[in-house]
């Protein structure tokens, strides 16, 4: 499968699998300074990349990182993000803080993961 990933910002990090057994590829926050998500707040965090899927036989799915959810209450605001094969814009993550404490997203922090599936 040929998946094209383009950096839209020079400092963006191309997604990779953390281990050989990883189902998804980590997406990183492409921000210049920390972003605080207050308790109950939602924010949109850019990744600085765009993805071109090979055909409409595939979809790109954005999932939360379990560590952020379990430890800090940081989840995706839409549960699972779905990116269609014809979308060519920047991949962004809508994150929400379901805890009672603020959480600070650091520049280039791993914020979610993407899985490409039929």
Buried (B, 14 or more C-beta within 10 A) or exposed (E): EEEEBEBBBEEBBEBEEEEEEEEBBBBBBBBEEEBEBEEEEBBEBBBBBBBBBEEEEBBBBBBBBEEBBEEBBBBBBEEEBEBEBEBEEBBBBBBBBEBEEEBEBEEBBBBBBBBBEE
